Amino acid sequence: MTETQRTTVMVVDDHPMWRDGVSRDLEGSGFTVVATADSVASAATRARATQPQVVLMDMQLPDGNGAEATARVLEVAPQANVLVLVGVLRTR
């Protein structure tokens, strides 16, 4: 697969270690990470600038939630496919 054929991805998560790790793993697997974001506002701004094909979206962000961020991203990058990520921590 050539560079121009690689799927472009934006990773949205407020945890920098997770966001950076997923970005590295995606790049290593042949995807092109065109942007990362840590909030609803930055997700919309960066999606407008980079027009990713796929967005990996966290549901809990410091300035809103993933549903709000998804709506804003799709307003500025309507071709994007959004994959919502949800982590559940259970304690006893």
N, C-alpha and C positions, 0 to 999 in steps of 0.2 A: 504494500500500500504506500503510495507516495504522500508527501506532506500535504498536498492540496486535497487529498481524499480523506484525511483524518477527520474524525468527528470532533467538533469543537464543544467544549464543556465549560460551564461556570459552576464553581462549588460555593455554596452559601451555608456557612455555619459560624457561630460566634466563638467556637473553641479553636484557637489557632493551631494547636498540635494535631487535632483531628483533621482540620481543613487542609493543613500542609501535607499531612501524611496521605490523605486521600488523593490530593493533587499529584503527589509524586507517584503513587501507585497507578493512577490513570495515565500519566505521561509514560510510565514504564510499560504500560499495556497497549500503547499505540494511539491514545487519545491526545488531543491538544487542549490543554487547559488554558483558556483565553482570559479568564478572570477568576478572582475569588472575592467574596464579600462576607462581611460579618454582621450585617444589619439589613433591615427592610430598605432603608434609604440607599445604602451603598449597592444593594442588589439591583435596584432599579436603575441607578446611574451607570453601573458597569454593564448591565445587560444592554442598555441603549448604546453604549460605546462599542461593545464587542459582538453583539448579535449572535450569542451562542446557539448551537443546535440543541443542546441538552443542558438542563440546569439540575444539579443535585441540591435539593432544598431541605434545610433543617426546619422543623416546626416551631422551635422555641428560639426567638431572637430577642435581643435586648430592647428593641424599639417597636415590637409588634410580634406577629406570629407568621408562620410559613404560608398560611392561606392569604393573608394580606400581601406578603411579599410576592407570592405567585401571581396574584392579580396585577400588581404593579409591574412585574417583569413581563407578563404577557401583553400589557398595554404597549410597552416599548419594543418588545421582541416577540411578536405574535407567532412566529414560526418555531419558537422554542418548545421542546418537549420537557416537561417538568417531572422529575422523579422525587417524591417526598420521602425523606428519611425520618424515622421516628425511633428513638431509643427509649426503652423503659427500664427504669431502675427499681427493682423490688427489694425491699428490706423486710426482715421479719422482726 
